[in-house]
Structure formats: C-alpha cells, structure tokens
Amino acid sequence: MFADHLNIPTAIVHAYGGVIVACTPHLLFLKDTDGDDRADVREVILTGFGRGDTHAVTSNLRYGLDNWIWGTCGYSGAKVKVKRPPSASAAAPSPLAGRGPG
C-alpha cells in the first residue's frame, strides 16, 4: 500500500515526482523517496476544504490545458489556507506554486 490513513481520498494527480491527493479537508503531497513503493513524504499543502457532505467534497484533480492543476469543490464549501510543508525552505515555492509536473 502506497499510503494509508487517508480520509475518503477522492482524487489523485501525478506531480513533482509524487502525487497530490484530495483527502478532505486537505490536499496532500505524497512521495516515495527510497523506492519501497510507500509514501515517505506526506505533507499537507492546502487545508480547509469543507467536509459537511461526502458527496460534495474536493475532487476531480487534473492538469488543465494551461498546465495548472485544477479541481472541484462542491457545496461543502471551503476556507482554504496554504500550508508550508516542514520540508520546504523559506525560499522554495510550495509544491503547487509552479506550473508543470516538475
């Protein structure tokens, strides 16, 4: 199993050598760094997506024609906050700040 303890994961997209997972109330960045097929990096990159109804949570992550990652958030709403993962340096952009899969 690549990652466990995910709360209703509803979307996944490859990015930055790992995957971004919609796992309400968070968007998580997961990455295997040692080749054992398990996520060694697990970072919250965005948080605050509503979870009032599991039929209307964040989902449908995909690359757009503009090379940005897009998703949907249903009527559960959101008060999104950008989280700086512990492994990010002060000068480095967050995993979602740039364009392309990198």
Rosetta silent file (secondary structure, phi, psi, omega in degrees, C-alpha in Angstrom):
SEQUENCE: MFADHLNIPTAIVHAYGGVIVACTPHLLFLKDTDGDDRADVREVILTGFGRGDTHAVTSNLRYGLDNWIWGTCGYSGAKVKVKRPPSASAAAPSPLAGRGPG
SCORE:     score description
SCORE:     0.000 S_00000001
   1 L     0.000  126.502 -177.913    0.000    0.000    0.000 S_00000001
   2 L   -67.284  -44.367  179.722    1.465    3.344   -1.092 S_00000001
   3 L  -147.847  143.949  178.438   -0.300    5.390    1.597 S_00000001
   4 L  -125.015  178.972 -179.696   -2.669    4.610    4.436 S_00000001
   5 L    57.306   43.270  175.345   -4.847    6.552    6.880 S_00000001
   6 L  -100.422  131.840 -178.482   -6.425    8.643    4.110 S_00000001
   7 L   -89.344  100.114  178.042   -9.864   10.075    4.868 S_00000001
   8 L    48.054   65.891  176.378  -12.040    9.436    1.798 S_00000001
   9 L   -65.855  128.113 -173.410   -9.478   10.183   -0.931 S_00000001
  10 L  -115.972   -9.959  179.473  -11.456   11.462   -3.908 S_00000001
  11 E  -160.057  153.264  179.277   -8.832   12.472   -6.494 S_00000001
  12 E  -147.516  141.533  177.172   -5.188   11.914   -7.357 S_00000001
  13 E  -145.456  138.911  177.453   -2.813   13.522   -9.834 S_00000001
  14 E   -72.882  135.657  178.745    0.894   12.939  -10.508 S_00000001
  15 E  -164.663  140.469  170.723    3.054   15.982   -9.727 S_00000001
  16 L    54.148   39.178  178.075    6.586   16.857   -8.649 S_00000001
  17 L    77.488    6.961  179.207    7.829   13.271   -8.523 S_00000001
  18 E  -144.918 -146.611  177.172    4.939   12.168   -6.325 S_00000001
  19 E  -135.975  150.982  171.130    1.178   12.541   -6.196 S_00000001
  20 E  -108.407  129.469 -175.721   -1.265   15.138   -4.945 S_00000001
  21 E  -120.479  129.421  171.095   -4.316   13.605   -3.274 S_00000001
  22 E   -81.460  114.166 -175.827   -7.618   15.302   -2.459 S_00000001
  23 E  -140.624   79.115 -170.470   -8.339   13.970    1.001 S_00000001
  24 L   -47.954  130.249   15.617  -10.827   16.360    2.585 S_00000001
  25 L   -92.666   12.262 -173.326  -10.174   18.651    4.408 S_00000001
  26 E  -116.009  161.230  157.353   -6.664   18.604    2.899 S_00000001
  27 E  -107.806  124.150 -176.881   -4.749   18.364   -0.335 S_00000001
  28 E  -108.565  145.881  169.841   -1.790   16.121    0.438 S_00000001
  29 E  -106.814  123.094 -179.114    1.513   15.691   -1.351 S_00000001
  30 E  -121.693  138.423 -178.506    2.774   12.088   -1.136 S_00000001
  31 E  -151.161  137.744  173.501    6.115   10.839   -2.457 S_00000001
  32 L   -92.181  118.593 -177.363    8.205    7.676   -2.280 S_00000001
  33 L  -103.531  -12.972 -176.305   11.837    8.715   -1.791 S_00000001
  34 L  -120.491    9.467  173.559   13.551    5.353   -1.227 S_00000001
  35 L    78.444   15.114 -179.823   11.954    3.088   -3.848 S_00000001
  36 L   -95.298   10.151  179.471    9.949    0.840   -1.484 S_00000001
  37 L    63.304   27.491  174.188    6.591    1.849   -3.044 S_00000001
  38 L  -126.679  141.933 -179.703    5.457    3.544    0.200 S_00000001
  39 L   -70.472  110.697  177.542    4.943    7.271    0.668 S_00000001
  40 L   -88.174  -27.820  176.835    7.867    8.526    2.749 S_00000001
  41 E  -105.202  130.292  178.199    6.866   12.174    2.299 S_00000001
  42 E  -141.754  104.618 -174.396    3.388   13.189    3.439 S_00000001
  43 E  -128.816  135.624  172.694    2.758   16.918    3.503 S_00000001
  44 E   -80.509  121.453 -179.971   -0.413   18.981    3.782 S_00000001
  45 E  -105.006  -29.744  171.988   -0.162   21.622    1.067 S_00000001
  46 E  -137.712  146.482  177.798   -3.674   23.096    1.284 S_00000001
  47 E  -143.572  160.535  175.992   -6.246   22.731    4.046 S_00000001
  48 E   109.972    9.154  177.664   -9.726   23.963    4.887 S_00000001
  49 E   -73.045  138.119 -177.438  -11.912   22.228    2.308 S_00000001
  50 L   -64.917  148.537  178.827  -15.432   21.604    3.598 S_00000001
  51 L  -135.560   30.611 -178.483  -16.492   18.111    4.589 S_00000001
  52 L   -67.729  -26.461 -179.650  -20.132   18.615    5.504 S_00000001
  53 L  -145.569  122.015 -176.908  -21.306   16.128    2.878 S_00000001
  54 H   -65.357  -12.953  177.186  -19.127   13.395    1.375 S_00000001
  55 H   -83.720   -6.994 -173.556  -20.951   13.789   -1.947 S_00000001
  56 H  -132.135   31.175 -179.868  -19.695   17.376   -2.298 S_00000001
  57 L   -90.535  174.905  179.385  -16.057   17.325   -1.219 S_00000001
  58 L   -58.978  135.745 -178.573  -12.973   18.314   -3.222 S_00000001
  59 E  -160.410 -177.708  171.090  -12.455   16.028   -6.205 S_00000001
  60 E    60.649   45.380  176.139  -11.525   15.739   -9.880 S_00000001
  61 E   -70.609  133.222  177.028   -7.883   16.856   -9.762 S_00000001
  62 E  -164.553  158.252  175.530   -6.363   17.101  -13.236 S_00000001
  63 E   -76.108  134.668  174.722   -3.981   19.116  -15.344 S_00000001
  64 L   -88.994  172.374  177.129   -5.623   21.843  -17.388 S_00000001
  65 L   -62.738  -20.189  178.279   -4.562   22.972  -20.846 S_00000001
  66 L   -86.580    2.558  179.074   -2.737   25.815  -19.082 S_00000001
  67 L    70.130   19.402  170.752   -0.601   23.195  -17.216 S_00000001
  68 L   -98.544  155.966  176.176   -2.049   24.148  -13.838 S_00000001
  69 E   -88.773  127.081 -178.885   -3.701   21.579  -11.577 S_00000001
  70 E  -117.582  153.292  175.247   -7.443   22.113  -11.332 S_00000001
  71 E  -151.883  176.982  178.264  -10.065   20.513   -9.112 S_00000001
  72 E  -120.701  153.176  174.649  -13.626   20.964   -7.994 S_00000001
  73 L  -134.914  119.143 -176.437  -15.166   21.680   -4.624 S_00000001
  74 L   -75.342 -159.692 -174.800  -18.864   21.035   -4.207 S_00000001
  75 L   -71.612    2.315  174.723  -21.378   22.717   -1.955 S_00000001
  76 L   -71.107  -14.899  174.825  -19.460   21.651    1.168 S_00000001
  77 L    75.154 -178.264 -179.092  -17.563   24.944    0.739 S_00000001
  78 E  -167.296  147.823  166.953  -14.053   25.844    1.794 S_00000001
  79 E  -129.733   81.117 -168.254  -11.921   28.290    3.742 S_00000001
  80 E   -78.502  137.225  174.796   -8.619   27.278    2.177 S_00000001
  81 E  -125.347  137.434  175.334   -5.251   28.005    3.772 S_00000001
  82 E   -81.574  130.209  177.879   -1.881   27.346    2.156 S_00000001
  83 L  -105.221  136.809  173.072    0.356   25.240    4.390 S_00000001
  84 L   -91.597  112.997 -179.817    4.144   25.391    4.136 S_00000001
  85 L   -62.633  149.635 -178.519    5.319   21.800    4.479 S_00000001
  86 L   -56.303  -28.582 -177.266    8.098   21.247    7.048 S_00000001
  87 L   -83.409   -6.358 -178.657   10.500   20.187    4.314 S_00000001
  88 L   -83.498  132.783  175.369   10.072   23.431    2.333 S_00000001
  89 L   -77.897  163.728 -178.398   12.757   26.047    2.749 S_00000001
  90 L   -62.215  -29.729 -176.865   11.708   29.667    3.192 S_00000001
  91 L   -88.463  -17.626 -174.441   12.875   30.497   -0.344 S_00000001
  92 L   -82.084  142.167  175.612   11.324   27.467   -2.058 S_00000001
  93 L   -71.386  157.753  175.069    7.844   27.673   -3.575 S_00000001
  94 L   -69.432  160.673 -176.416    5.162   25.366   -2.262 S_00000001
  95 L   -55.962  -24.037 -179.750    4.557   22.216   -4.368 S_00000001
  96 L   -98.672    2.333 -173.361    1.568   23.838   -6.086 S_00000001
  97 L   -74.447  -27.115 -176.358    3.160   27.233   -6.731 S_00000001
  98 L  -103.615  174.503  177.798    4.703   26.450  -10.106 S_00000001
  99 L   -95.745  152.424  172.540    3.444   25.147  -13.393 S_00000001
 100 L    85.461  164.450 -175.725    4.056   21.676  -14.732 S_00000001
 101 L   -76.289  -14.648  176.040    4.815   18.328  -13.199 S_00000001
 102 L    54.510    0.000    0.000    8.473   19.227  -12.499 S_00000001
